[in-house]
């Protein structure tokens, strides 16, 4: 969990917003593995996150100036881009589950 997510979680909890929702820890719990690939002779970093159910999400990072390329920074950016997609997928799934529950 990054500092932004930590601060946001503290604010959500302090306001008593405890209806069904996703949390950073929940998102992290869905991750099985993380792999990176940097394409030869490029500034392109791709992160592939494998989820527990075998689904894959990807994120990318690229810089315009090769002089600014840094492997660690590229991996952080690509990872965060991929992880954001998990939020969207899990958010949809939670909304669908709540909808189905409301029909019963």
N, C-alpha and C positions, 0 to 999 in steps of 0.2 A: 504494500500500500504506500503510495507516495504522500508527500506532505499535504497536497491539495485534497486528496481523498480522505486523509486522516482528519483534517480540519472540517471538511464537509460532513463526515460521519459524526463528529462531535457536535456540530450544530444541529443535525437532524435528530440526534438522540436528546439533546438538551431541550428541543422543542416538542418532544414526545411524539414524533411522527413515526409510529410503529406499525402502520398498516403493512400488508405484504409488500415487500420490495426486495430489490437486489442489494447486495453489499459487496464491497471490494473483496472481503474474505471469501464470500460465496463464489465470486468470479474466479478468484485464484484457485479455489478448490476444484474447479472444472478442468484445470490445465494438467495434462499428463506429461507433455514434454515440449521443449522449445528447441528449434534448430535455426541456424542462420546460414545464409549463402551470400557471398560477395562475388558478383560477376567479374571475371577477369577483365582488366583494363577499363574498369568503370568505377563510378562512385555510387553504384547502386547496391544497397543492402536489402535483402529480403529476409523476413522472419516468418517462420512457419510454426504456428502453435497447434499441437495436436491435443484435442480435448479427450476426456475420458471415454467418450462414446465413439472415438475414432474419427470424428469430423475434424477438418483442418481449417484454420483461418490464417490469412497472411497479411502482413503489413510491409510497407516499403519505406525506404529512405534513400534520398539521393541529394547530392549537392551540385551546384552549378560550377563551382571552381574546384578542380582537383586538389588545389593547395589546401582547401579547407576540409578535405576528407579525413575523418577519424573513425576508425573501426568501432571503438566503444560508443561514441556518440551515435553513429549510424545504427548500431544495434539497439540502443535505447529507444531511438525514435521509431524504428521499424517495429519493435516489440509493443510499444504503446499504441501504434496504429492497429496492429493485429488484435491487441487486447480490447480496444474499443469495439471491435466487431463482436466480441463475445458478449459485451453489454447489450448490444442490439439484439442478438440472437436470444439470449436468456430473457431479455425484457419482453420480447414477443412471446416467448414460451410461457412466462408468468402471466401475461395478460390473457392468453388463450386459456390457461388453466382457471383463472378467475372468472372468465366469461362462461366456461363450461360449468363451473360450480354454481354460477348464478342461475343457470337453466334448470337446475334440479329442484 
